[in-house]
């Protein structure tokens, strides 16, 4: 269910990016990260911790680190112009 919701979310994002004529991988990545954070928060069980959720947290941590790198790169672009 959560994977299907995430796929629908990414298809909507892709559709609107194509419609706007702006296919930006950084924006797509940030919107993917928002979608996966929401999905994980919705599927997180209250009293147990499935093993797949543990590995999904590693993917989220990697995504947050990449998000920080994107933000740092954009700030450096602004400062250098």
Buried (B, 14 or more C-beta within 10 A) or exposed (E): EBEEBBEEBBEEBEEEBEEEEEEEEEEBBBBBBBBBEBBBEEBEEEEEEEEEEEEBEEEBEEBEEBBEEBEEEEEEEEEEE
